[in-house]
Amino acid sequence: MPKKPKTIYICNECGATFQKWLGKCPECNSWNTIVEEMQDTPVFKNEIPFENSIHPLSQVLSESVQRIPTGIGEFDLVCGGGVVPGSIILLGGEPGIGKSTLALQVAQHCTTLYCSGEETLQQIHLRSHRLNIKPDSIHLSSVTDIDHIEALIRTNAPQLVIIDSIQTLYSKDITSPVGSVSQIRYTASRLADIAKQTQTSILLIGHITKDGSIAGPKILEHIVDTVLYFEGDFTRDYRILRAFKNRFGSINEIALFTMTATGLTEVKDKNTLFVQSHDTSFPGSVISATIEGTRTILFEAQSLVTATSFSNPRRMADGFDVNRLNLLVAVIEKHAKISLSSFDIFINVAGGFAIDDTSCDLAIAAAIISSLKNIVIPHSCGIIGELSLSGQVRSASHSLRRLTEFSNSGITTIILPRNNVSEVSNTGFTGTLIPLTTIAELTQILQRL
């Protein structure tokens, strides 16, 4: 007589198990994430054979891995130069952001098995027709049973398998409902084993929660080799693909796309997304440059400083860390001798772009002073530099790359830290370099532009 399944409690965030329900998980300190499930004894199938030997590291043969090019340069860039055979990639993003569209466009460039648990095969066909997808190399299936999927992979030997989505997979060996922590953890582990045994690359599409994290146990992100997030603003056409984990490449790269009627298109001139040409400049607008992996991206920082009607002035930022904004305001007040305690300050990075580069501190400070003093900073001027708590302007990282991007975009005047002048003075830049030592000098320099 089979044993009755035992009730356990699992944390949705970290996957920790407990014998009773708790309001707060003692492992990850998350509240209200522990759910009740029936404990199963899963039957592991197709286990990797035990190899009764060890290998000295010096004797392990080093073979160059031939990555699979997807035909989409931006996607390959984020993955580290293409998809590694035997790897498993997790792609997350908000509903409707374009995850399935991106996956289908990737699928057309290699032999692909597309397993859909959310859309019917007819719906996928309609979307592929709209996107002008070449259907020859794509094979569709609507099965969501992990055993059947494994059989399809071993029988057809595709280069790439797309699972849309991981939350729809299930195993008959697990009695928990589809989408539960146990099901997601077990099916993801099975897929990871299958990928390594067959050298098949697997792309998992995942849902995200209200706070922006991928739904399911946190252990899911540990199982996979690469975690990609697809971001964007539904009011705009551009999309950004970021890598938050990558065992085979950098996590600092981003991919830029625009969403069109025929699918996602790679952005060739990335600076046109976040910097638009204006016939005339206006107070509070500053051009700066940030580093994203191997890319240098120009952006426009906008500031609005107005008299407050509240006892505590408001500090709001879109695309910039509000805590960093409060720090910069304190530095300006202390070392530039400019009182901001009676003004509301609003910061916006144009185009919905988000930056966390401290080498853009000086540009944000210049935008605040420009708006307060009604100083127009021409868009032919770029500003870079980090601000310290002592009011010193510290060197900007990768200053040569930033200056090169400024020069290529027609910017002829650059305000930069004095320590960076020696680095960029021999680059052949024909414009004007204005060195800065402290924040106290900034107002006078802006007034002379």
C-alpha positions in Angstrom: 0.0 0.0 0.0 1.6 3.3 -1.0 2.3 5.8 1.7 0.2 8.8 2.0 1.9 12.0 0.8 3.2 14.1 3.6 2.3 17.8 3.9 5.2 20.2 3.8 5.6 24.0 3.5 7.8 25.5 0.8 9.0 29.1 0.4 8.3 30.5 -3.0 11.3 32.7 -2.9 14.2 30.5 -1.9 12.7 27.0 -2.0 13.3 26.2 1.7 11.1 23.6 3.2 9.5 23.5 6.7 7.3 21.2 8.7 4.8 23.9 9.6 3.6 27.2 8.2 5.5 30.4 9.1 4.6 34.0 8.3 8.3 34.9 7.6 10.8 32.6 5.9 13.9 32.3 8.3 16.1 31.5 5.3 15.5 34.5 3.0 13.5 36.7 5.4 10.6 37.1 3.0 7.1 37.5 4.3 4.0 35.5 3.2 5.9 33.4 0.7 5.5 30.0 2.4 2.8 27.8 0.8 1.5 24.3 1.6 2.3 21.4 -0.7 2.2 17.6 -0.7 5.7 16.1 -0.4 6.5 13.7 -3.2 9.3 11.2 -3.8 10.2 12.0 -7.5 11.5 9.2 -9.7 14.6 10.5 -11.4 14.9 9.2 -14.9 17.8 9.1 -17.4 20.3 9.9 -14.7 23.9 10.6 -15.8 25.9 7.4 -15.5 28.3 7.4 -12.5 31.9 7.7 -13.6 34.2 6.0 -11.1 37.2 8.2 -11.8 38.6 11.6 -11.2 40.6 13.9 -13.5 43.4 16.3 -12.6 42.6 19.8 -13.8 45.9 19.9 -15.7 44.9 16.9 -17.8 41.4 18.0 -18.8 41.4 18.7 -22.5 40.5 22.3 -23.3 38.2 22.4 -26.3 36.8 25.6 -27.8 33.1 25.7 -27.6 31.3 26.4 -30.9 28.5 28.7 -30.0 25.2 28.7 -32.0 24.6 32.0 -33.7 21.0 33.1 -33.6 21.2 35.5 -36.4 20.2 38.3 -34.0 23.3 40.2 -33.2 21.9 42.0 -30.1 20.7 38.7 -28.6 24.1 37.0 -29.3 25.9 40.0 -27.7 24.0 39.6 -24.4 24.5 35.8 -24.4 28.3 36.3 -24.8 28.6 35.7 -28.5 25.9 33.1 -29.2 24.1 30.3 -27.5 26.3 27.7 -25.9 25.3 24.1 -26.7 24.0 22.3 -23.6 23.2 25.5 -21.8 19.8 26.5 -20.4 18.6 30.2 -20.6 15.8 31.7 -18.6 14.0 34.7 -20.3 11.7 36.8 -18.0 9.6 39.9 -18.6 6.2 41.4 -18.2 3.2 40.0 -20.1 3.1 41.4 -23.6 6.6 42.8 -23.5 7.6 40.6 -26.5 9.2 37.4 -24.9 7.5 35.0 -27.2 8.1 37.2 -30.2 11.9 37.3 -29.4 11.9 33.6 -28.9 10.2 32.9 -32.3 12.6 35.2 -34.1 15.6 33.4 -32.5 14.1 30.0 -33.4 14.1 30.6 -37.2 17.9 30.6 -37.4 18.5 27.0 -36.1 16.8 23.7 -35.8 14.2 24.4 -33.1 11.6 22.5 -31.1 9.0 25.0 -29.8 6.9 23.6 -27.0 4.0 26.0 -26.1 1.8 25.5 -23.1 0.1 28.9 -23.4 -0.7 29.4 -27.1 -2.2 27.0 -29.5 -0.2 25.9 -32.5 -2.6 27.9 -34.8 -1.9 31.1 -32.8 1.9 30.6 -33.1 1.4 30.1 -36.8 -0.5 33.3 -37.1 2.2 35.2 -35.2 5.0 33.7 -37.3 3.2 34.7 -40.5 2.9 38.3 -39.2 6.6 38.3 -38.3 7.7 36.8 -41.6 9.3 33.9 -39.8 11.0 31.3 -42.0 9.1 28.1 -40.8 11.4 25.4 -42.3 13.5 24.8 -39.2 10.8 25.3 -36.5 8.8 22.3 -35.2 5.9 23.0 -32.9 4.4 21.0 -30.0 1.8 21.6 -27.4 2.9 19.0 -24.9 3.7 20.1 -21.4 4.5 16.7 -19.8 8.3 16.7 -19.1 8.5 13.0 -20.0 7.0 13.6 -23.5 9.2 16.7 -24.0 12.3 14.6 -23.1 11.3 12.0 -25.6 10.8 14.6 -28.4 14.2 16.1 -27.6 16.0 12.7 -27.7 14.2 11.6 -30.8 14.5 14.7 -33.0 17.8 16.1 -31.6 17.1 19.9 -32.2 19.8 22.5 -31.7 17.4 24.7 -29.6 14.3 23.9 -27.5 12.0 26.7 -26.5 9.7 26.2 -23.5 6.8 28.7 -23.4 6.5 28.8 -20.4 8.3 27.0 -17.6 5.3 27.6 -15.3 3.1 25.3 -17.6 5.3 22.2 -17.4 4.4 19.3 -15.1 5.6 15.8 -14.2 3.3 12.9 -13.4 5.7 12.0 -10.6 4.8 15.2 -8.7 1.3 15.5 -7.2 1.5 19.2 -6.7 -0.5 21.4 -9.2 1.0 22.8 -12.4 3.0 26.0 -11.6 3.7 25.0 -8.0 7.2 25.4 -6.5 7.7 21.6 -6.6 6.7 21.3 -10.3 8.8 24.2 -11.4 11.9 23.0 -9.5 11.6 19.4 -10.6 10.9 20.1 -14.3 13.7 22.7 -14.5 16.2 20.3 -13.0 15.1 17.6 -15.5 15.5 20.0 -18.4 19.0 21.0 -17.1 20.0 17.3 -17.1 18.6 16.8 -20.5 20.4 19.8 -21.9 23.8 18.6 -20.6 23.3 15.0 -21.8 22.1 15.8 -25.3 24.1 19.1 -25.8 20.8 20.8 -26.6 20.3 24.5 -25.8 17.1 25.2 -24.0 15.4 28.6 -23.7 12.8 28.9 -20.9 10.3 31.7 -20.9 9.2 32.7 -17.4 6.5 34.8 -15.9 7.4 37.6 -13.5 5.7 38.6 -10.2 4.4 42.1 -9.2 7.8 43.1 -7.9 9.5 42.2 -11.2 11.2 38.9 -10.2 10.6 35.7 -12.1 7.8 33.7 -10.7 8.7 30.4 -9.0 11.4 29.4 -6.5 14.6 31.4 -6.4 16.4 28.1 -7.0 15.2 28.3 -10.6 17.7 31.1 -11.3 20.4 28.9 -9.8 19.6 25.9 -12.0 19.9 27.8 -15.3 23.1 29.1 -16.8 21.8 32.5 -18.0 19.1 34.8 -16.7 17.8 37.4 -19.2 15.2 40.1 -18.4 13.2 41.8 -21.2 12.3 45.3 -20.2 10.5 48.2 -21.8 7.8 50.8 -21.5 4.5 49.9 -23.1 4.1 53.6 -24.1 7.3 53.4 -26.2 8.5 51.1 -28.9 12.0 50.2 -27.6 12.9 47.1 -25.6 16.0 46.4 -23.6 17.3 42.9 -23.0 19.6 42.6 -19.9 21.6 39.7 -18.6 21.5 39.3 -14.8 23.4 36.0 -14.7 25.6 34.5 -17.4 28.0 31.7 -16.9 29.4 32.1 -20.4 29.7 35.8 -20.8 29.4 39.3 -19.3 26.4 40.4 -17.3 27.0 44.1 -18.2 25.8 43.9 -21.8 22.4 45.1 -22.9 20.6 44.6 -26.2 18.4 47.3 -27.8 15.4 46.6 -29.9 12.4 48.5 -31.3 9.0 46.8 -31.5 7.4 47.1 -34.9 4.4 45.6 -36.7 6.7 42.9 -38.1 8.4 42.1 -34.8 11.6 43.2 -33.0 14.2 45.1 -34.9 17.8 45.7 -33.8 18.7 49.3 -33.0 21.6 50.4 -35.2 21.9 54.0 -33.9 21.4 53.5 -30.2 21.8 57.2 -29.3 18.7 58.2 -31.3 16.6 56.4 -28.7 17.4 58.5 -25.7 18.8 61.8 -27.2 16.6 63.7 -29.7 17.9 66.7 -31.6 16.3 70.0 -30.6 16.4 73.2 -32.6 17.0 75.1 -29.3 18.3 74.0 -25.9 16.4 74.8 -22.7 17.3 75.1 -19.0 17.5 71.8 -17.1 18.5 69.6 -20.0 22.0 68.0 -20.1 23.7 65.4 -22.4 25.8 62.8 -20.8 27.2 59.3 -21.6 26.9 56.0 -19.6 28.6 52.7 -20.0 26.6 49.5 -20.5 29.0 46.6 -21.0 30.8 47.2 -24.3 28.4 50.0 -25.3 28.6 53.7 -24.6 25.1 55.3 -24.7 24.3 59.0 -24.8 21.3 60.1 -22.8 19.5 63.3 -21.9 19.0 64.1 -18.2 16.2 66.6 -17.5 15.6 68.5 -14.3 12.8 70.7 -13.1 13.4 72.8 -9.9 10.4 74.8 -8.7 9.4 76.5 -5.4 7.8 74.0 -3.1 4.4 74.5 -1.4 5.1 71.8 1.2 7.0 71.9 4.5 9.2 69.0 3.2 10.3 69.6 -0.4 9.8 66.7 -2.9 12.6 64.8 -4.5 11.4 62.6 -7.3 13.4 60.8 -10.0 12.5 58.6 -13.0 15.3 56.6 -14.4 17.7 57.7 -11.6 18.1 56.5 -8.0 16.3 58.9 -5.7 18.7 58.1 -2.8 21.6 59.1 -5.1 19.6 62.3 -6.0 19.3 63.2 -2.3 23.0 62.7 -1.9 23.8 65.0 -4.8 21.4 67.7 -3.5 23.2 67.6 -0.2 26.6 68.0 -1.9 25.4 70.9 -4.0 24.0 72.7 -0.9 27.1 72.1 1.2 29.9 72.7 -1.3 28.4 74.8 -4.0 26.6 77.1 -1.5 23.3 76.8 -3.2 20.2 76.5 -1.1 17.7 73.9 -2.3 15.6 73.4 0.8 12.7 75.5 -0.5 12.5 73.8 -3.9 11.0 70.7 -5.3 13.4 68.8 -7.5 12.3 66.4 -10.3 14.7 64.4 -12.4 13.9 62.5 -15.5 16.1 60.5 -17.9 14.6 61.0 -21.3 13.2 58.1 -23.2 12.4 56.0 -20.1 16.1 54.9 -19.9 17.5 54.1 -16.4 21.1 54.8 -15.3 23.1 53.7 -12.2 26.4 55.1 -13.4 28.1 57.3 -10.8 30.2 58.9 -13.5 27.0 60.7 -14.5 26.7 62.5 -11.1 28.1 65.8 -12.5 25.5 65.8 -15.3 22.6 65.4 -12.9 24.0 68.2 -10.7 24.5 70.4 -13.7 20.8 69.8 -14.8 19.6 70.8 -11.3 21.7 74.0 -11.3 20.7 74.8 -14.9 17.0 74.6 -14.0 17.4 76.6 -10.8 19.5 79.4 -12.3 17.7 79.3 -15.7 21.0 78.6 -17.5 20.7 77.0 -21.0 23.3 74.3 -21.6 23.6 73.7 -25.3 23.3 70.2 -26.6 26.7 70.5 -28.2 28.1 70.2 -24.6 28.5 66.9 -22.8 29.2 66.4 -19.1 30.7 63.5 -17.2 32.2 63.1 -13.7 31.5 61.5 -10.3 30.9 63.7 -7.2 32.3 62.8 -3.9 30.8 63.8 -0.5 33.6 66.4 -0.1 32.5 68.1 -3.3 35.4 66.9 -5.4 34.9 65.9 -9.0 36.3 62.4 -9.3 37.5 60.7 -12.5 34.9 59.2 -14.8 35.5 55.6 -15.7 36.1 54.7 -19.3 36.6 58.4 -20.2 38.1 57.6 -23.6 35.0 55.7 -24.7 32.7 58.4 -23.5 34.7 61.1 -25.3 34.8 59.1 -28.5 31.0 58.7 -28.4 30.6 62.4 -27.7 32.8 63.2 -30.7 31.0 60.8 -33.0 27.7 62.5 -32.0 28.8 66.0 -32.9 29.4 67.2 -29.3 32.2 69.8 -29.4 32.5 70.9 -25.7 33.0 68.5 -22.8 33.0 69.3 -19.1 35.0 66.6 -17.3 37.1 66.0 -14.2 40.6 67.5 -14.3 42.1 64.0 -13.7 40.6 62.8 -17.0 42.1 65.5 -19.1 45.5 63.9 -19.4 43.9 60.6 -20.5 41.9 62.2 -23.4 44.2 65.0 -24.4 46.1 62.9 -27.0 43.1 61.3 -28.7 42.9 63.9 -31.4 39.6 65.5 -30.1 39.3 68.9 -31.8 36.7 70.3 -29.5 36.9 72.1 -26.2 37.8 70.3 -22.9 36.7 72.1 -19.7 38.3 70.6 -16.6 36.6 70.7 -13.3 38.0 70.1 -9.8 35.2 70.8 -7.4 31.4 71.3 -7.6 31.9 74.9 -6.5 33.3 75.8 -10.0 30.3 74.3 -11.9 27.9 77.3 -11.8 30.5 79.7 -13.2 31.5 77.3 -16.0 27.8 76.8 -17.0 27.2 80.5 -17.1 30.1 80.9 -19.6 28.9 78.3 -22.0 
